[in-house]
Amino acid sequence: MAWRAAAVLALVALAAFAARSDAQSILDFITFDGIDYIRWTEEPGRALGADDLGVEFAVVGCSFTEDRRGCPFGTDGAAAFMPTGSRIYVVKGHSTDFRLAAVWQGKIFLYQAWRNPRAKVGGDLYAIAGRVRAIDVQRGEPTWASAGIPVRISSPRDADLLVDLIVRSAVSRPQAHAFGEARYWLTFWLSDGTTLGRPYFVETRELMGGVLLPEDFTRILERYVPG
């Protein structure tokens, strides 16, 4: 069935990024209304506070760590690590198609979309137009063991062009990527002090989530971090 193929592909894609978390075979995800969201534990931007929370959006219906068989990836209301019953909230100023916040034991966790089957262009997946104040880029993927040193995109024109290319480019089905595949890591610093970190795969010119970018995107990145 098509939904099974999509679920398998998504799990493969998630496993390809598991190096970002020391002891996980899959990443920290939640799924609502067909959209998959993930959370990086080492996101460099500021943490969300109570003032960032809007109205309650949903409640986690099942947790993969609690019941793997009864909570397969792709199930609406599913979560990887958030316990069943965890409350999910709107993040003020952001579309729920882009960001959600989970609250557990008094802590707030930011989840950001990485896969949306209804997205047609990058702006449908990553609602960052007019919100990016800076972009950092580095070769490879930062980990706990080796964070790397990112380079700031110094030209406002280049930063604006990168964002424009992302929000206007077509979105296709996300691809699975090998662990050693060449990539850049991009960190988008938003105007509210939070960040969005996503890998960009050079060979397929895909920003994580299926955003298919033109060659100009790679050329701009190579000005700052040569291949």
mmCIF file of the C-alpha atoms, coordinates in Angstrom:
data_MODEL
# 
_entry.id   MODEL 
# 
loop_
_atom_site.group_PDB 
_atom_site.id 
_atom_site.type_symbol 
_atom_site.label_atom_id 
_atom_site.label_alt_id 
_atom_site.label_comp_id 
_atom_site.label_asym_id 
_atom_site.label_entity_id 
_atom_site.label_seq_id 
_atom_site.pdbx_PDB_ins_code 
_atom_site.Cartn_x 
_atom_site.Cartn_y 
_atom_site.Cartn_z 
_atom_site.occupancy 
_atom_site.B_iso_or_equiv 
_atom_site.pdbx_formal_charge 
_atom_site.auth_seq_id 
_atom_site.auth_comp_id 
_atom_site.auth_asym_id 
_atom_site.auth_atom_id 
_atom_site.pdbx_PDB_model_num 
ATOM 1   C CA . MET A 1 1   ? 0.000  0.000  0.000  1.00 0.00 ? 1   MET A CA 1 
ATOM 2   C CA . ALA A 1 2   ? 1.082  3.585  -0.659 1.00 0.00 ? 2   ALA A CA 1 
ATOM 3   C CA . TRP A 1 3   ? 0.936  4.587  3.009  1.00 0.00 ? 3   TRP A CA 1 
ATOM 4   C CA . ARG A 1 4   ? 3.225  1.698  3.964  1.00 0.00 ? 4   ARG A CA 1 
ATOM 5   C CA . ALA A 1 5   ? 5.770  2.685  1.324  1.00 0.00 ? 5   ALA A CA 1 
ATOM 6   C CA . ALA A 1 6   ? 5.680  6.276  2.568  1.00 0.00 ? 6   ALA A CA 1 
ATOM 7   C CA . ALA A 1 7   ? 6.159  5.135  6.157  1.00 0.00 ? 7   ALA A CA 1 
ATOM 8   C CA . VAL A 1 8   ? 9.128  2.952  5.245  1.00 0.00 ? 8   VAL A CA 1 
ATOM 9   C CA . LEU A 1 9   ? 10.735 5.790  3.279  1.00 0.00 ? 9   LEU A CA 1 
ATOM 10  C CA . ALA A 1 10  ? 10.206 8.180  6.174  1.00 0.00 ? 10  ALA A CA 1 
ATOM 11  C CA . LEU A 1 11  ? 11.803 5.793  8.642  1.00 0.00 ? 11  LEU A CA 1 
ATOM 12  C CA . VAL A 1 12  ? 14.791 5.308  6.342  1.00 0.00 ? 12  VAL A CA 1 
ATOM 13  C CA . ALA A 1 13  ? 15.138 9.063  6.000  1.00 0.00 ? 13  ALA A CA 1 
ATOM 14  C CA . LEU A 1 14  ? 14.927 9.546  9.747  1.00 0.00 ? 14  LEU A CA 1 
ATOM 15  C CA . ALA A 1 15  ? 17.505 6.835  10.350 1.00 0.00 ? 15  ALA A CA 1 
ATOM 16  C CA . ALA A 1 16  ? 19.884 8.668  8.010  1.00 0.00 ? 16  ALA A CA 1 
ATOM 17  C CA . PHE A 1 17  ? 19.920 11.568 10.470 1.00 0.00 ? 17  PHE A CA 1 
ATOM 18  C CA . ALA A 1 18  ? 20.192 9.497  13.640 1.00 0.00 ? 18  ALA A CA 1 
ATOM 19  C CA . ALA A 1 19  ? 23.871 10.410 14.098 1.00 0.00 ? 19  ALA A CA 1 
ATOM 20  C CA . ARG A 1 20  ? 22.677 13.714 15.515 1.00 0.00 ? 20  ARG A CA 1 
ATOM 21  C CA . SER A 1 21  ? 21.488 11.878 18.620 1.00 0.00 ? 21  SER A CA 1 
ATOM 22  C CA . ASP A 1 22  ? 23.889 9.604  20.452 1.00 0.00 ? 22  ASP A CA 1 
ATOM 23  C CA . ALA A 1 23  ? 21.569 6.823  21.565 1.00 0.00 ? 23  ALA A CA 1 
ATOM 24  C CA . GLN A 1 24  ? 18.576 6.948  19.216 1.00 0.00 ? 24  GLN A CA 1 
ATOM 25  C CA . SER A 1 25  ? 17.866 4.820  16.169 1.00 0.00 ? 25  SER A CA 1 
ATOM 26  C CA . ILE A 1 26  ? 15.232 7.321  15.042 1.00 0.00 ? 26  ILE A CA 1 
ATOM 27  C CA . LEU A 1 27  ? 14.773 11.001 15.658 1.00 0.00 ? 27  LEU A CA 1 
ATOM 28  C CA . ASP A 1 28  ? 12.393 12.715 18.030 1.00 0.00 ? 28  ASP A CA 1 
ATOM 29  C CA . PHE A 1 29  ? 9.237  13.146 15.941 1.00 0.00 ? 29  PHE A CA 1 
ATOM 30  C CA . ILE A 1 30  ? 5.547  13.875 16.318 1.00 0.00 ? 30  ILE A CA 1 
ATOM 31  C CA . THR A 1 31  ? 2.870  13.504 13.623 1.00 0.00 ? 31  THR A CA 1 
ATOM 32  C CA . PHE A 1 32  ? -0.371 15.446 13.340 1.00 0.00 ? 32  PHE A CA 1 
ATOM 33  C CA . ASP A 1 33  ? -2.773 15.887 10.435 1.00 0.00 ? 33  ASP A CA 1 
ATOM 34  C CA . GLY A 1 34  ? -0.389 14.047 8.109  1.00 0.00 ? 34  GLY A CA 1 
ATOM 35  C CA . ILE A 1 35  ? 2.570  16.349 8.838  1.00 0.00 ? 35  ILE A CA 1 
ATOM 36  C CA . ASP A 1 36  ? 5.728  14.962 10.435 1.00 0.00 ? 36  ASP A CA 1 
ATOM 37  C CA . TYR A 1 37  ? 7.681  17.253 12.761 1.00 0.00 ? 37  TYR A CA 1 
ATOM 38  C CA . ILE A 1 38  ? 11.105 16.672 14.321 1.00 0.00 ? 38  ILE A CA 1 
ATOM 39  C CA . ARG A 1 39  ? 13.140 18.156 17.135 1.00 0.00 ? 39  ARG A CA 1 
ATOM 40  C CA . TRP A 1 40  ? 16.916 18.560 17.341 1.00 0.00 ? 40  TRP A CA 1 
ATOM 41  C CA . THR A 1 41  ? 18.150 18.391 20.929 1.00 0.00 ? 41  THR A CA 1 
ATOM 42  C CA . GLU A 1 42  ? 21.054 20.753 20.127 1.00 0.00 ? 42  GLU A CA 1 
ATOM 43  C CA . GLU A 1 43  ? 19.163 23.508 18.286 1.00 0.00 ? 43  GLU A CA 1 
ATOM 44  C CA . PRO A 1 44  ? 21.310 26.631 18.952 1.00 0.00 ? 44  PRO A CA 1 
ATOM 45  C CA . GLY A 1 45  ? 18.516 29.191 19.084 1.00 0.00 ? 45  GLY A CA 1 
ATOM 46  C CA . ARG A 1 46  ? 16.738 30.291 22.221 1.00 0.00 ? 46  ARG A CA 1 
ATOM 47  C CA . ALA A 1 47  ? 14.389 27.908 23.990 1.00 0.00 ? 47  ALA A CA 1 
ATOM 48  C CA . LEU A 1 48  ? 10.659 28.513 23.909 1.00 0.00 ? 48  LEU A CA 1 
ATOM 49  C CA . GLY A 1 49  ? 8.987  29.995 26.954 1.00 0.00 ? 49  GLY A CA 1 
ATOM 50  C CA . ALA A 1 50  ? 5.434  30.030 28.244 1.00 0.00 ? 50  ALA A CA 1 
ATOM 51  C CA . ASP A 1 51  ? 4.802  33.330 26.438 1.00 0.00 ? 51  ASP A CA 1 
ATOM 52  C CA . ASP A 1 52  ? 5.475  31.589 23.116 1.00 0.00 ? 52  ASP A CA 1 
ATOM 53  C CA . LEU A 1 53  ? 2.591  29.160 23.572 1.00 0.00 ? 53  LEU A CA 1 
ATOM 54  C CA . GLY A 1 54  ? -0.766 29.691 21.948 1.00 0.00 ? 54  GLY A CA 1 
ATOM 55  C CA . VAL A 1 55  ? -3.878 27.581 22.311 1.00 0.00 ? 55  VAL A CA 1 
ATOM 56  C CA . GLU A 1 56  ? -3.787 23.835 22.806 1.00 0.00 ? 56  GLU A CA 1 
ATOM 57  C CA . PHE A 1 57  ? -3.614 22.135 19.417 1.00 0.00 ? 57  PHE A CA 1 
ATOM 58  C CA . ALA A 1 58  ? -3.702 18.395 20.119 1.00 0.00 ? 58  ALA A CA 1 
ATOM 59  C CA . VAL A 1 59  ? -2.741 15.606 22.508 1.00 0.00 ? 59  VAL A CA 1 
ATOM 60  C CA . VAL A 1 60  ? -0.269 12.808 21.800 1.00 0.00 ? 60  VAL A CA 1 
ATOM 61  C CA . GLY A 1 61  ? -2.329 9.686  21.142 1.00 0.00 ? 61  GLY A CA 1 
ATOM 62  C CA . CYS A 1 62  ? 0.445  7.093  21.233 1.00 0.00 ? 62  CYS A CA 1 
ATOM 63  C CA . SER A 1 63  ? 4.163  6.917  21.872 1.00 0.00 ? 63  SER A CA 1 
ATOM 64  C CA . PHE A 1 64  ? 6.580  4.811  19.829 1.00 0.00 ? 64  PHE A CA 1 
ATOM 65  C CA . THR A 1 65  ? 8.768  4.157  22.873 1.00 0.00 ? 65  THR A CA 1 
ATOM 66  C CA . GLU A 1 66  ? 5.781  2.971  24.878 1.00 0.00 ? 66  GLU A CA 1 
ATOM 67  C CA . ASP A 1 67  ? 4.211  0.723  22.258 1.00 0.00 ? 67  ASP A CA 1 
ATOM 68  C CA . ARG A 1 68  ? 6.087  0.221  18.973 1.00 0.00 ? 68  ARG A CA 1 
ATOM 69  C CA . ARG A 1 69  ? 3.568  -2.154 17.455 1.00 0.00 ? 69  ARG A CA 1 
ATOM 70  C CA . GLY A 1 70  ? 0.590  -0.028 18.389 1.00 0.00 ? 70  GLY A CA 1 
ATOM 71  C CA . CYS A 1 71  ? 2.198  3.248  17.328 1.00 0.00 ? 71  CYS A CA 1 
ATOM 72  C CA . PRO A 1 72  ? 3.797  2.909  13.893 1.00 0.00 ? 72  PRO A CA 1 
ATOM 73  C CA . PHE A 1 73  ? 5.454  5.891  12.249 1.00 0.00 ? 73  PHE A CA 1 
ATOM 74  C CA . GLY A 1 74  ? 2.940  7.999  10.353 1.00 0.00 ? 74  GLY A CA 1 
ATOM 75  C CA . THR A 1 75  ? 0.051  7.389  12.740 1.00 0.00 ? 75  THR A CA 1 
ATOM 76  C CA . ASP A 1 76  ? -1.845 10.597 13.400 1.00 0.00 ? 76  ASP A CA 1 
ATOM 77  C CA . GLY A 1 77  ? -1.165 11.745 16.939 1.00 0.00 ? 77  GLY A CA 1 
ATOM 78  C CA . ALA A 1 78  ? 1.968  9.602  17.218 1.00 0.00 ? 78  ALA A CA 1 
ATOM 79  C CA . ALA A 1 79  ? 5.199  10.615 18.925 1.00 0.00 ? 79  ALA A CA 1 
ATOM 80  C CA . ALA A 1 80  ? 8.615  9.016  19.154 1.00 0.00 ? 80  ALA A CA 1 
ATOM 81  C CA . PHE A 1 81  ? 9.465  9.952  22.737 1.00 0.00 ? 81  PHE A CA 1 
ATOM 82  C CA . MET A 1 82  ? 6.731  12.227 24.064 1.00 0.00 ? 82  MET A CA 1 
ATOM 83  C CA . PRO A 1 83  ? 4.502  10.129 26.344 1.00 0.00 ? 83  PRO A CA 1 
ATOM 84  C CA . THR A 1 84  ? 0.893  9.442  25.486 1.00 0.00 ? 84  THR A CA 1 
ATOM 85  C CA . GLY A 1 85  ? -1.247 12.300 26.743 1.00 0.00 ? 85  GLY A CA 1 
ATOM 86  C CA . SER A 1 86  ? 1.410  14.995 26.268 1.00 0.00 ? 86  SER A CA 1 
ATOM 87  C CA . ARG A 1 87  ? -0.213 18.269 25.256 1.00 0.00 ? 87  ARG A CA 1 
ATOM 88  C CA . ILE A 1 88  ? 0.704  19.987 21.998 1.00 0.00 ? 88  ILE A CA 1 
ATOM 89  C CA . TYR A 1 89  ? 0.365  23.737 21.533 1.00 0.00 ? 89  TYR A CA 1 
ATOM 90  C CA . VAL A 1 90  ? 0.382  26.347 18.795 1.00 0.00 ? 90  VAL A CA 1 
ATOM 91  C CA . VAL A 1 91  ? 3.573  28.437 18.673 1.00 0.00 ? 91  VAL A CA 1 
ATOM 92  C CA . LYS A 1 92  ? 2.498  32.069 18.571 1.00 0.00 ? 92  LYS A CA 1 
ATOM 93  C CA . GLY A 1 93  ? 3.253  33.820 15.309 1.00 0.00 ? 93  GLY A CA 1 
ATOM 94  C CA . HIS A 1 94  ? 3.820  30.588 13.376 1.00 0.00 ? 94  HIS A CA 1 
ATOM 95  C CA . SER A 1 95  ? 1.650  28.319 11.269 1.00 0.00 ? 95  SER A CA 1 
ATOM 96  C CA . THR A 1 96  ? 0.848  24.936 12.788 1.00 0.00 ? 96  THR A CA 1 
ATOM 97  C CA . ASP A 1 97  ? 1.953  23.439 9.458  1.00 0.00 ? 97  ASP A CA 1 
ATOM 98  C CA . PHE A 1 98  ? 5.464  24.652 10.341 1.00 0.00 ? 98  PHE A CA 1 
ATOM 99  C CA . ARG A 1 99  ? 5.843  24.564 14.126 1.00 0.00 ? 99  ARG A CA 1 
ATOM 100 C CA . LEU A 1 100 ? 4.280  22.968 17.185 1.00 0.00 ? 100 LEU A CA 1 
ATOM 101 C CA . ALA A 1 101 ? 5.319  22.904 20.834 1.00 0.00 ? 101 ALA A CA 1 
ATOM 102 C CA . ALA A 1 102 ? 4.993  19.973 23.222 1.00 0.00 ? 102 ALA A CA 1 
ATOM 103 C CA . VAL A 1 103 ? 4.820  20.400 26.999 1.00 0.00 ? 103 VAL A CA 1 
ATOM 104 C CA . TRP A 1 104 ? 5.956  17.624 29.315 1.00 0.00 ? 104 TRP A CA 1 
ATOM 105 C CA . GLN A 1 105 ? 6.908  17.819 32.977 1.00 0.00 ? 105 GLN A CA 1 
ATOM 106 C CA . GLY A 1 106 ? 6.878  21.602 32.801 1.00 0.00 ? 106 GLY A CA 1 
ATOM 107 C CA . LYS A 1 107 ? 9.349  21.742 29.901 1.00 0.00 ? 107 LYS A CA 1 
ATOM 108 C CA . ILE A 1 108 ? 8.595  23.059 26.411 1.00 0.00 ? 108 ILE A CA 1 
ATOM 109 C CA . PHE A 1 109 ? 9.899  21.295 23.309 1.00 0.00 ? 109 PHE A CA 1 
ATOM 110 C CA . LEU A 1 110 ? 9.925  22.836 19.830 1.00 0.00 ? 110 LEU A CA 1 
ATOM 111 C CA . TYR A 1 111 ? 9.012  20.604 16.887 1.00 0.00 ? 111 TYR A CA 1 
ATOM 112 C CA . GLN A 1 112 ? 9.390  21.809 13.309 1.00 0.00 ? 112 GLN A CA 1 
ATOM 113 C CA . ALA A 1 113 ? 7.976  20.280 10.129 1.00 0.00 ? 113 ALA A CA 1 
ATOM 114 C CA . TRP A 1 114 ? 10.187 18.144 7.926  1.00 0.00 ? 114 TRP A CA 1 
ATOM 115 C CA . ARG A 1 115 ? 7.613  16.298 5.809  1.00 0.00 ? 115 ARG A CA 1 
ATOM 116 C CA . ASN A 1 116 ? 4.241  17.509 4.577  1.00 0.00 ? 116 ASN A CA 1 
ATOM 117 C CA . PRO A 1 117 ? 2.580  15.587 1.720  1.00 0.00 ? 117 PRO A CA 1 
ATOM 118 C CA . ARG A 1 118 ? 0.377  18.617 0.964  1.00 0.00 ? 118 ARG A CA 1 
ATOM 119 C CA . ALA A 1 119 ? 3.294  21.036 0.511  1.00 0.00 ? 119 ALA A CA 1 
ATOM 120 C CA . LYS A 1 120 ? 3.732  22.215 -3.077 1.00 0.00 ? 120 LYS A CA 1 
ATOM 121 C CA . VAL A 1 121 ? 6.570  24.698 -2.566 1.00 0.00 ? 121 VAL A CA 1 
ATOM 122 C CA . GLY A 1 122 ? 9.175  25.133 0.134  1.00 0.00 ? 122 GLY A CA 1 
ATOM 123 C CA . GLY A 1 123 ? 7.260  27.963 1.780  1.00 0.00 ? 123 GLY A CA 1 
ATOM 124 C CA . ASP A 1 124 ? 4.427  25.515 2.518  1.00 0.00 ? 124 ASP A CA 1 
ATOM 125 C CA . LEU A 1 125 ? 6.865  23.370 4.492  1.00 0.00 ? 125 LEU A CA 1 
ATOM 126 C CA . TYR A 1 126 ? 9.173  26.005 5.957  1.00 0.00 ? 126 TYR A CA 1 
ATOM 127 C CA . ALA A 1 127 ? 7.297  29.251 6.599  1.00 0.00 ? 127 ALA A CA 1 
ATOM 128 C CA . ILE A 1 128 ? 10.420 31.396 6.924  1.00 0.00 ? 128 ILE A CA 1 
ATOM 129 C CA . ALA A 1 129 ? 9.847  34.139 4.334  1.00 0.00 ? 129 ALA A CA 1 
ATOM 130 C CA . GLY A 1 130 ? 10.490 37.519 5.942  1.00 0.00 ? 130 GLY A CA 1 
ATOM 131 C CA . ARG A 1 131 ? 11.573 35.895 9.215  1.00 0.00 ? 131 ARG A CA 1 
ATOM 132 C CA . VAL A 1 132 ? 15.257 35.056 8.661  1.00 0.00 ? 132 VAL A CA 1 
ATOM 133 C CA . ARG A 1 133 ? 17.798 37.495 10.122 1.00 0.00 ? 133 ARG A CA 1 
ATOM 134 C CA . ALA A 1 134 ? 20.912 35.356 9.533  1.00 0.00 ? 134 ALA A CA 1 
ATOM 135 C CA . ILE A 1 135 ? 22.035 32.031 8.039  1.00 0.00 ? 135 ILE A CA 1 
ATOM 136 C CA . ASP A 1 136 ? 24.969 29.889 9.163  1.00 0.00 ? 136 ASP A CA 1 
ATOM 137 C CA . VAL A 1 137 ? 26.401 27.162 6.934  1.00 0.00 ? 137 VAL A CA 1 
ATOM 138 C CA . GLN A 1 138 ? 28.960 24.410 7.369  1.00 0.00 ? 138 GLN A CA 1 
ATOM 139 C CA . ARG A 1 139 ? 30.114 21.307 5.539  1.00 0.00 ? 139 ARG A CA 1 
ATOM 140 C CA . GLY A 1 140 ? 28.914 18.019 6.963  1.00 0.00 ? 140 GLY A CA 1 
ATOM 141 C CA . GLU A 1 141 ? 26.581 17.604 9.892  1.00 0.00 ? 141 GLU A CA 1 
ATOM 142 C CA . PRO A 1 142 ? 27.243 18.828 13.447 1.00 0.00 ? 142 PRO A CA 1 
ATOM 143 C CA . THR A 1 143 ? 27.192 16.194 16.183 1.00 0.00 ? 143 THR A CA 1 
ATOM 144 C CA . TRP A 1 144 ? 27.768 16.187 19.917 1.00 0.00 ? 144 TRP A CA 1 
ATOM 145 C CA . ALA A 1 145 ? 31.274 14.852 19.330 1.00 0.00 ? 145 ALA A CA 1 
ATOM 146 C CA . SER A 1 146 ? 32.111 17.347 16.574 1.00 0.00 ? 146 SER A CA 1 
ATOM 147 C CA . ALA A 1 147 ? 29.957 20.448 16.410 1.00 0.00 ? 147 ALA A CA 1 
ATOM 148 C CA . GLY A 1 148 ? 32.069 22.087 13.700 1.00 0.00 ? 148 GLY A CA 1 
ATOM 149 C CA . ILE A 1 149 ? 32.456 25.808 13.104 1.00 0.00 ? 149 ILE A CA 1 
ATOM 150 C CA . PRO A 1 150 ? 29.725 27.354 10.956 1.00 0.00 ? 150 PRO A CA 1 
ATOM 151 C CA . VAL A 1 151 ? 30.271 30.306 8.642  1.00 0.00 ? 151 VAL A CA 1 
ATOM 152 C CA . ARG A 1 152 ? 27.813 33.189 8.633  1.00 0.00 ? 152 ARG A CA 1 
ATOM 153 C CA . ILE A 1 153 ? 26.364 34.154 5.239  1.00 0.00 ? 153 ILE A CA 1 
ATOM 154 C CA . SER A 1 154 ? 27.697 37.711 5.346  1.00 0.00 ? 154 SER A CA 1 
ATOM 155 C CA . SER A 1 155 ? 25.879 39.154 2.360  1.00 0.00 ? 155 SER A CA 1 
ATOM 156 C CA . PRO A 1 156 ? 22.241 40.095 3.112  1.00 0.00 ? 156 PRO A CA 1 
ATOM 157 C CA . ARG A 1 157 ? 21.561 39.718 -0.610 1.00 0.00 ? 157 ARG A CA 1 
ATOM 158 C CA . ASP A 1 158 ? 22.864 36.127 -0.593 1.00 0.00 ? 158 ASP A CA 1 
ATOM 159 C CA . ALA A 1 159 ? 20.876 35.289 2.545  1.00 0.00 ? 159 ALA A CA 1 
ATOM 160 C CA . ASP A 1 160 ? 17.684 36.728 1.078  1.00 0.00 ? 160 ASP A CA 1 
ATOM 161 C CA . LEU A 1 161 ? 18.249 34.847 -2.170 1.00 0.00 ? 161 LEU A CA 1 
ATOM 162 C CA . LEU A 1 162 ? 18.740 31.531 -0.344 1.00 0.00 ? 162 LEU A CA 1 
ATOM 163 C CA . VAL A 1 163 ? 15.485 32.010 1.541  1.00 0.00 ? 163 VAL A CA 1 
ATOM 164 C CA . ASP A 1 164 ? 13.666 33.070 -1.628 1.00 0.00 ? 164 ASP A CA 1 
ATOM 165 C CA . LEU A 1 165 ? 14.886 29.988 -3.492 1.00 0.00 ? 165 LEU A CA 1 
ATOM 166 C CA . ILE A 1 166 ? 13.702 27.751 -0.664 1.00 0.00 ? 166 ILE A CA 1 
ATOM 167 C CA . VAL A 1 167 ? 10.218 29.182 -0.319 1.00 0.00 ? 167 VAL A CA 1 
ATOM 168 C CA . ARG A 1 168 ? 9.605  29.238 -4.105 1.00 0.00 ? 168 ARG A CA 1 
ATOM 169 C CA . SER A 1 169 ? 11.107 25.866 -5.079 1.00 0.00 ? 169 SER A CA 1 
ATOM 170 C CA . ALA A 1 170 ? 9.001  22.788 -5.660 1.00 0.00 ? 170 ALA A CA 1 
ATOM 171 C CA . VAL A 1 171 ? 8.568  20.120 -3.010 1.00 0.00 ? 171 VAL A CA 1 
ATOM 172 C CA . SER A 1 172 ? 8.767  16.461 -3.974 1.00 0.00 ? 172 SER A CA 1 
ATOM 173 C CA . ARG A 1 173 ? 8.697  13.245 -2.002 1.00 0.00 ? 173 ARG A CA 1 
ATOM 174 C CA . PRO A 1 174 ? 11.607 13.286 0.486  1.00 0.00 ? 174 PRO A CA 1 
ATOM 175 C CA . GLN A 1 175 ? 14.466 11.008 -0.483 1.00 0.00 ? 175 GLN A CA 1 
ATOM 176 C CA . ALA A 1 176 ? 16.474 8.651  1.691  1.00 0.00 ? 176 ALA A CA 1 
ATOM 177 C CA . HIS A 1 177 ? 20.145 9.619  1.985  1.00 0.00 ? 177 HIS A CA 1 
ATOM 178 C CA . ALA A 1 178 ? 23.210 7.589  2.861  1.00 0.00 ? 178 ALA A CA 1 
ATOM 179 C CA . PHE A 1 179 ? 25.025 8.522  6.067  1.00 0.00 ? 179 PHE A CA 1 
ATOM 180 C CA . GLY A 1 180 ? 28.176 9.643  4.238  1.00 0.00 ? 180 GLY A CA 1 
ATOM 181 C CA . GLU A 1 181 ? 26.447 11.565 1.464  1.00 0.00 ? 181 GLU A CA 1 
ATOM 182 C CA . ALA A 1 182 ? 27.883 15.061 0.907  1.00 0.00 ? 182 ALA A CA 1 
ATOM 183 C CA . ARG A 1 183 ? 25.822 17.727 2.608  1.00 0.00 ? 183 ARG A CA 1 
ATOM 184 C CA . TYR A 1 184 ? 25.792 21.216 4.015  1.00 0.00 ? 184 TYR A CA 1 
ATOM 185 C CA . TRP A 1 185 ? 24.182 22.014 7.343  1.00 0.00 ? 185 TRP A CA 1 
ATOM 186 C CA . LEU A 1 186 ? 22.158 25.227 7.337  1.00 0.00 ? 186 LEU A CA 1 
ATOM 187 C CA . THR A 1 187 ? 21.015 27.057 10.442 1.00 0.00 ? 187 THR A CA 1 
ATOM 188 C CA . PHE A 1 188 ? 18.382 29.727 9.879  1.00 0.00 ? 188 PHE A CA 1 
ATOM 189 C CA . TRP A 1 189 ? 18.250 32.304 12.673 1.00 0.00 ? 189 TRP A CA 1 
ATOM 190 C CA . LEU A 1 190 ? 14.728 33.666 12.849 1.00 0.00 ? 190 LEU A CA 1 
ATOM 191 C CA . SER A 1 191 ? 13.689 37.110 14.024 1.00 0.00 ? 191 SER A CA 1 
ATOM 192 C CA . ASP A 1 192 ? 12.297 35.724 17.297 1.00 0.00 ? 192 ASP A CA 1 
ATOM 193 C CA . GLY A 1 193 ? 15.693 34.274 18.277 1.00 0.00 ? 193 GLY A CA 1 
ATOM 194 C CA . THR A 1 194 ? 14.796 30.651 17.529 1.00 0.00 ? 194 THR A CA 1 
ATOM 195 C CA . THR A 1 195 ? 16.466 28.592 14.823 1.00 0.00 ? 195 THR A CA 1 
ATOM 196 C CA . LEU A 1 196 ? 15.676 26.077 12.115 1.00 0.00 ? 196 LEU A CA 1 
ATOM 197 C CA . GLY A 1 197 ? 18.449 23.617 11.268 1.00 0.00 ? 197 GLY A CA 1 
ATOM 198 C CA . ARG A 1 198 ? 18.240 21.509 8.123  1.00 0.00 ? 198 ARG A CA 1 
ATOM 199 C CA . PRO A 1 199 ? 20.693 19.557 5.931  1.00 0.00 ? 199 PRO A CA 1 
ATOM 200 C CA . TYR A 1 200 ? 21.080 20.286 2.230  1.00 0.00 ? 200 TYR A CA 1 
ATOM 201 C CA . PHE A 1 201 ? 22.233 17.354 0.095  1.00 0.00 ? 201 PHE A CA 1 
ATOM 202 C CA . VAL A 1 202 ? 24.580 18.407 -2.676 1.00 0.00 ? 202 VAL A CA 1 
ATOM 203 C CA . GLU A 1 203 ? 24.163 15.531 -5.141 1.00 0.00 ? 203 GLU A CA 1 
ATOM 204 C CA . THR A 1 204 ? 20.373 15.661 -5.279 1.00 0.00 ? 204 THR A CA 1 
ATOM 205 C CA . ARG A 1 205 ? 20.126 19.399 -4.443 1.00 0.00 ? 205 ARG A CA 1 
ATOM 206 C CA . GLU A 1 206 ? 17.481 18.579 -1.849 1.00 0.00 ? 206 GLU A CA 1 
ATOM 207 C CA . LEU A 1 207 ? 16.856 20.458 1.361  1.00 0.00 ? 207 LEU A CA 1 
ATOM 208 C CA . MET A 1 208 ? 15.588 17.991 3.939  1.00 0.00 ? 208 MET A CA 1 
ATOM 209 C CA . GLY A 1 209 ? 11.880 17.513 3.438  1.00 0.00 ? 209 GLY A CA 1 
ATOM 210 C CA . GLY A 1 210 ? 11.947 17.241 -0.340 1.00 0.00 ? 210 GLY A CA 1 
ATOM 211 C CA . VAL A 1 211 ? 12.596 20.884 -1.311 1.00 0.00 ? 211 VAL A CA 1 
ATOM 212 C CA . LEU A 1 212 ? 14.323 20.631 -4.705 1.00 0.00 ? 212 LEU A CA 1 
ATOM 213 C CA . LEU A 1 213 ? 16.662 23.572 -5.240 1.00 0.00 ? 213 LEU A CA 1 
ATOM 214 C CA . PRO A 1 214 ? 18.420 24.964 -8.334 1.00 0.00 ? 214 PRO A CA 1 
ATOM 215 C CA . GLU A 1 215 ? 22.186 24.910 -8.882 1.00 0.00 ? 215 GLU A CA 1 
ATOM 216 C CA . ASP A 1 216 ? 22.422 28.552 -7.828 1.00 0.00 ? 216 ASP A CA 1 
ATOM 217 C CA . PHE A 1 217 ? 21.687 27.453 -4.277 1.00 0.00 ? 217 PHE A CA 1 
ATOM 218 C CA . THR A 1 218 ? 24.827 25.307 -4.181 1.00 0.00 ? 218 THR A CA 1 
ATOM 219 C CA . ARG A 1 219 ? 26.904 28.016 -5.846 1.00 0.00 ? 219 ARG A CA 1 
ATOM 220 C CA . ILE A 1 220 ? 26.014 30.514 -3.144 1.00 0.00 ? 220 ILE A CA 1 
ATOM 221 C CA . LEU A 1 221 ? 26.914 28.075 -0.365 1.00 0.00 ? 221 LEU A CA 1 
ATOM 222 C CA . GLU A 1 222 ? 30.245 27.285 -2.040 1.00 0.00 ? 222 GLU A CA 1 
ATOM 223 C CA . ARG A 1 223 ? 31.238 30.951 -1.890 1.00 0.00 ? 223 ARG A CA 1 
ATOM 224 C CA . TYR A 1 224 ? 31.322 30.643 1.882  1.00 0.00 ? 224 TYR A CA 1 
ATOM 225 C CA . VAL A 1 225 ? 32.263 26.984 2.408  1.00 0.00 ? 225 VAL A CA 1 
ATOM 226 C CA . PRO A 1 226 ? 34.078 25.587 -0.662 1.00 0.00 ? 226 PRO A CA 1 
ATOM 227 C CA . GLY A 1 227 ? 33.573 21.946 -1.492 1.00 0.00 ? 227 GLY A CA 1 
# 
